[in-house]
């Protein structure tokens, strides 16, 4: 075991150790530990590698000053062997420690022993350790940051090895009120002072019990004497000298601890020196102005100051004053004050001087200032600003708007248009926000002048405020409001707008008075619809324009009333035999005027006087059908439709004449015959029925098989059928009353399906503007229609218009424009229709013979692969794997390699 002791110091310091003079500090582990309470270095079990010299390093955490101890040698004894023994705790924390809320607590624990003991921590009450704890230095230090009441308790350090264990305990007590020095109230600061100056330092600390103070200089107690006065936390040293320089510490301590503050005193003694603060070499000042020439040499002790102009020393006068700090002040300057001025500084250690030149300039004056002006929104104006002054001075113009500097790079509305002695401001497309105070400020190197003007912007009025809806009837509403800002132009009129769930946006409404003058803040809205939700807003106008609308009012509903609008477009007719169908346009919800809205339908045979009525209690109703088998077909009826709601019955529509339903056709169409077009299409024909067979107009015919097809002509094309299939077809006439009897069924058989095999082994060649195509003949199967020819479809790219050419041969030439890509498909033709397509073949545009040859070569490779399904092509050194897009890309790459070879 080994303990190496350090020197204990009252100042807050950090301990480290250096081994054999190495540049880095000794690392701590389970075997080596440095206590920050004692400074001692502990080695639990000494090994041969520990032999050497150890140096203690002490660092002042306040000043960063570092001190080193003399080396302490460690030698290994050869005459004895240390046997194994149980842990012996050498470093442990106090048995009781009072801790206040929010502070950080560090507990140290380290044990000697052989084998090297392990260190663990625990709480005796069985609670787990706080999750915020930090354990470092191989478990030798336990830190609890931000101490809380729940962290209080008894903590144990357990040191254990194979020979046994040892335990150290300590209690952390939560201290509600601190009983130690908490912090400095007033501390020290480093000072540099001239020789013979008076030093005054004071430090104050808070704590319980009240702390006492001690002073140290360079780590040694400061002994009061005739010149050094110490009174508690106060230190006074009058007329300091060079020997008083050094590091001073103020300690505040009580029975619970101590804190300290450090500061350095540097005493300076030197002759006057202007190197860092010379008199300003050149000073420009306007005639009639005032100049202050500073003279601030570095000197210790302080130098006496005098000024001279040329060879003449200056004295105070009515216009010239040498102030206590050596500054020369000259007021009401004239041209004769120009020249060279020298500041002379003297102290016991020497004399020095510094010279500057005063140049008198004519003052700058604003000859054309900006003038206050009125403007209207959207206009552009110019505010002038022109100056006169010394020709050798370049004026700089700045403009301020309402106290803020205008940044012309960020403002679209402002532009400086003046040059030279003019700095005019243009305000473009003026808005209301541009009203305010404008200041033109002109700077030169010697003076600064300014002039101000006000811009008043007249615009449309602001939004009216405080809109209130008063008394409400079924068609009127009382409104009142307050005026908004008039934007410097009086309001001339107000207009009212309304919005309902049925309107498109805001709509103007009629009011009493019809035109509301600008001095009136109330109006009555008229001609409103009963039982409708309304919102209102007010818009003000003046001579400049129409302003922003007010906030909308709360939603109100007008009172209910008897409906006033009758249904429109009353009509009817149609239906089945014995029916009278009556139709009308429903009344919109906004015109229904109240709840329980419905319709009253009235009708009577033409020429009679008695009305039949029925009530429909649905506001959405638009159709009524009266059924009576005794009603003759196409009888004439007088019809009208009225409205009602819970307030009463409203008006009825005009009387219109409506026909009852007609009678369905009584006979079927005659002479039905068919013609087979292909495997999927059949044409059907028939003779129309006579007019006497129907009491009204024929509106169509129905053809019947598995499905019905309705047409208005006497012929029909049936498509989407199956090939080689027998179909039964019949036809019947139809009018508004229904369908008549069906004709006798006719048998018809579709043709055989077209060939399912597409044209194969397609070859193409492109020469100039012709595409030469060839393909193999398609042979139809036994259940397919024979091939009668071929159809070639071609188009430019995917979106071009498709052209079609038919031929009965297996080759052809297409005349096409050059310089475009083409897509080509080929189909076989037969009586059963078009056969399967070959699929699109892309023929790229060719711009050179080399590309043409490449395209042809690629096509030939396709031909060999499709025809013989080979994996090796004659006269080439590459394989075709697939014909999908990836395979095509690989093929192109192989062809380019072929050309290079």
Secondary structure, DSSP 8 states (H G I E B T S, - for coil): -EEE-----SS-EEEEEEETT-SS-----SSEEE-TTT--EEESS--GGG-EEEEEEEEETTT--EEE---EEE---SS-----EEEEEEE---SEEEE-TT--EEEE-EEEEES--EEEEEETTS----TT-EEETTTTEEEE-S--GGG-EEEEEEEEETTEEEEEEEEEEE-SS--S--EEEE----EEEETT--EEEE-EEE-SS--EEEEEETTEE----SSEEEETTEEEESS--GGG-EEEEEEEEETTEEEEEEEEEEEE-EEEE-SSS---SEEEEETT--EEE----EEES--EEEEEETTEE----SSEEE-TTS-EEE-S--GGG-EEEEEEEEETTEEEEEEEEEEEE---EEEE----EEEETT--EEE--EEE--TTS--EEEEEETTEE--TTT-SSEEE---TTB--EEE-S--GGG-EEEEEEEE-SS-EEEEEEEEEEE-S----EEEEEEEE-SS-EEEEEE----TTS-EEEEEEEEE-TTSSS-EE--EESSSEETT--EEEE-S--TT-EEEEEEEEEESS-EEEE------EE----------EEEEE--SSTTEEEEEEE---GGGS-SSS-EEEEEEEETT----EEEEE--TT--EEEEE-TTS-TT-EEEEEEEEEETTEEEEE---EEEE------SS--EEEEEEE-SSS-EEEEEE---GGGSSS---EEEEESSSEEEESSSEEEE-S--TT-EEEEEEEEEETTEE------EEEE---B--SS---S-EEEEETTEEEEE-------TTB--EEEEEEEEEETTTS--EEEEESSSEEEEE--SSS-EEEEEEEEETTEEEEE---EEE----SHHHHHHHHHHHHHHHHHHHH--SB-TT-S-B----SHHHHHHHHHHHHHHHH-
